Amino acid sequence: MAKIFITGVAGFLGSHLADRFLQQGHQVVGTDNLIGGYMDNVPKEVEFYTYDCNFLNSMKKIMKDVDIVYHCAATAYEGLSVFSPYYVNKNIYQITASILSSAVHNKVKRIVFTSSMARYGENQVPFTEDMEPRPQDPYGIGKFASEMLIKNICQTHGMEYVIAVPHNIIGPRQKYDDPYRNVASIFINRMLQGKQPMIYGDGEQKRCFSFVHDCLQCLEKMAFQDNVVGEVINIGPDEEVITINQLAKTIAELLNFDLNPIYMPGRPQEVKLATCSADKARKMLGYQTNYTLKQGLQEMIDQIKERGAKPFRYHIDLEIINEKTPKTWKDKLF
Ligand SMILES: NC(=O)c1ccc[n+]([C@@H]2O[C@H](COP(=O)([O-])OP(=O)(O)OC[C@H]3O[C@@H](n4cnc5c(N)ncnc54)[C@H](O)[C@@H]3O)[C@@H](O)[C@H]2O)c1
């Protein structure tokens, strides 16, 4: 059995991964500074630390005897990164350097990094792994820069690495009182409070949503399969492409909510059409979709109802406030 270290273990993907590895009998150690996740997400059996990944010396200590690192911690805020590039990248690029340094120090065998489809930016859709990354915002730039750092340090010091590119994964445990991200959760939280969803632009942006349980089987295989070492692999479906308008409509139907969305000006740098190909994940990791979008949304609704709808918390400062900053954030409209 392996000792697995998960950064961002109180977050959405990190906590689900911890559950899976614990169920398989592995030992899980994890850290999270709780900027983004919920303490309730952390499985009880995890050896848990509330350290910031930027604390290099602490990372070195708690990574002792670890075999595999899943580096999931990040301020995963694509839209916000345009206005708070310092804060977002401190918790993307800088923490990757700290985690890499600690992993090499502890002779970790393999690191699995969760990048983002934001790395592809304005490439042609569907995005395939062989495309040259062209990130369009500070979040995507930070993720791609982290990938380059991982390759460099792993090649220099002989550590295995795998780059996962998750995209629009949704499911229970995702933060839903955060005004800066997670569109499906925001819509559900607002509608449960009797409030209309706010949609940026005309709502015709196209996205593809993947349910967490369909993605976990692939993410967990990245720890042990030999053929994935050094690979970049998209994780998520390419089958059910929908617009943000259709997403709002589907959630409203599930909640029996009388929908009349509020349209807000579009956000700068937002990519109109963003979908990934899942062919490589199908071939290398046996990816297959078992959940429909409606089933996934229903599980999210059930969990948010159980935890209770909540007011939104503007917990991250805007570094740049100007005419491009969305009013929803500047004027705290959620
Ligand atoms: N969920 C998705 O659809 C998706 C899509 C693309 C990429 N990703 C990537 O996958 C990873 C996990 O995403 P998620 O959806 O679970 O996000 P999440 O916000 O739920 O989890 C990230 C966790 O990292 C923690 N964190 C942030 N900075 C930290 C720091 N400096 N020290 C310690 N902990 C810190 C947060 O508190 C949070 O709990 C992220 O790297 C994200 O960029 C996710």
The ligand as an SDF file (V2000), in Angstrom:
LIG
                    3D

 44 48  0  0  0  0  0  0  0  0999 V2000
  -12.9610   21.2050  -10.5540 N   0  0  0  0  0  0  0  0  0  0  0  0
  -12.6540   21.4860  -11.7920 C   0  0  0  0  0  0  0  0  0  0  0  0
  -13.5000   21.4900  -12.6780 O   0  0  0  0  0  0  0  0  0  0  0  0
  -11.2660   21.8020  -12.1980 C   0  0  0  0  0  0  0  0  0  0  0  0
  -11.0660   22.1640  -13.4910 C   0  0  0  0  0  0  0  0  0  0  0  0
   -9.7860   22.4780  -13.8730 C   0  0  0  0  0  0  0  0  0  0  0  0
   -8.7490   22.4120  -12.9890 C   0  0  0  0  0  0  0  0  0  0  0  0
   -8.9810   22.0410  -11.7250 N   0  0  0  0  0  0  0  0  0  0  0  0
   -7.8320   22.0190  -10.8390 C   0  0  0  0  0  0  0  0  0  0  0  0
   -7.9370   20.9190   -9.9540 O   0  0  0  0  0  0  0  0  0  0  0  0
   -7.4630   21.2840   -8.6550 C   0  0  0  0  0  0  0  0  0  0  0  0
   -8.5390   21.0510   -7.6180 C   0  0  0  0  0  0  0  0  0  0  0  0
   -9.6850   21.8210   -7.9830 O   0  0  0  0  0  0  0  0  0  0  0  0
  -10.9770   21.8590   -7.0870 P   0  0  0  0  0  0  0  0  0  0  0  0
  -12.1270   22.0440   -7.9870 O   0  0  0  0  0  0  0  0  0  0  0  0
  -10.9540   20.7230   -6.1480 O   0  0  0  0  0  0  0  0  0  0  0  0
  -10.7470   23.2280   -6.3170 O   0  0  0  0  0  0  0  0  0  0  0  0
  -10.9660   23.5820   -4.7680 P   0  0  0  0  0  0  0  0  0  0  0  0
  -10.8650   25.0300   -4.6400 O   0  0  0  0  0  0  0  0  0  0  0  0
  -12.2130   22.9070   -4.2720 O   0  0  0  0  0  0  0  0  0  0  0  0
   -9.7180   22.8880   -4.0700 O   0  0  0  0  0  0  0  0  0  0  0  0
   -8.4590   23.4910   -4.0020 C   0  0  0  0  0  0  0  0  0  0  0  0
   -8.0390   23.5110   -2.5610 C   0  0  0  0  0  0  0  0  0  0  0  0
   -6.7200   24.0600   -2.4800 O   0  0  0  0  0  0  0  0  0  0  0  0
   -6.6340   24.7860   -1.2700 C   0  0  0  0  0  0  0  0  0  0  0  0
   -5.5300   25.7430   -1.3770 N   0  0  0  0  0  0  0  0  0  0  0  0
   -5.4080   26.8100   -2.2190 C   0  0  0  0  0  0  0  0  0  0  0  0
   -4.2360   27.4420   -2.0230 N   0  0  0  0  0  0  0  0  0  0  0  0
   -3.5970   26.7510   -1.0400 C   0  0  0  0  0  0  0  0  0  0  0  0
   -2.3480   26.9230   -0.4010 C   0  0  0  0  0  0  0  0  0  0  0  0
   -1.5290   27.9420   -0.7090 N   0  0  0  0  0  0  0  0  0  0  0  0
   -2.0010   26.0460    0.5640 N   0  0  0  0  0  0  0  0  0  0  0  0
   -2.8300   25.0210    0.9060 C   0  0  0  0  0  0  0  0  0  0  0  0
   -4.0340   24.8160    0.3440 N   0  0  0  0  0  0  0  0  0  0  0  0
   -4.4110   25.6760   -0.6280 C   0  0  0  0  0  0  0  0  0  0  0  0
   -7.9930   25.4530   -1.1370 C   0  0  0  0  0  0  0  0  0  0  0  0
   -8.2870   25.8380    0.1830 O   0  0  0  0  0  0  0  0  0  0  0  0
   -8.9260   24.3750   -1.6630 C   0  0  0  0  0  0  0  0  0  0  0  0
   -9.4650   23.5900   -0.6210 O   0  0  0  0  0  0  0  0  0  0  0  0
   -7.0170   22.7390   -8.7570 C   0  0  0  0  0  0  0  0  0  0  0  0
   -5.6440   22.7630   -8.9850 O   0  0  0  0  0  0  0  0  0  0  0  0
   -7.7500   23.2560   -9.9600 C   0  0  0  0  0  0  0  0  0  0  0  0
   -7.0720   24.3070  -10.5890 O   0  0  0  0  0  0  0  0  0  0  0  0
  -10.2150   21.7520  -11.3060 C   0  0  0  0  0  0  0  0  0  0  0  0
  1  2  1  0
  2  3  2  0
  2  4  1  0
  4  5  1  0
  4 44  2  0
  5  6  2  0
  6  7  1  0
  7  8  2  0
  8  9  1  0
  8 44  1  0
  9 10  1  0
  9 42  1  0
 10 11  1  0
 11 12  1  0
 11 40  1  0
 12 13  1  0
 13 14  1  0
 14 15  2  0
 14 16  1  0
 14 17  1  0
 17 18  1  0
 18 19  2  0
 18 20  1  0
 18 21  1  0
 21 22  1  0
 22 23  1  0
 23 24  1  0
 23 38  1  0
 24 25  1  0
 25 26  1  0
 25 36  1  0
 26 27  1  0
 26 35  1  0
 27 28  2  0
 28 29  1  0
 29 30  1  0
 29 35  2  0
 30 31  1  0
 30 32  2  0
 32 33  1  0
 33 34  2  0
 34 35  1  0
 36 37  1  0
 36 38  1  0
 38 39  1  0
 40 41  1  0
 40 42  1  0
 42 43  1  0
M  CHG  2   8   1  16  -1
M  END
$$$$
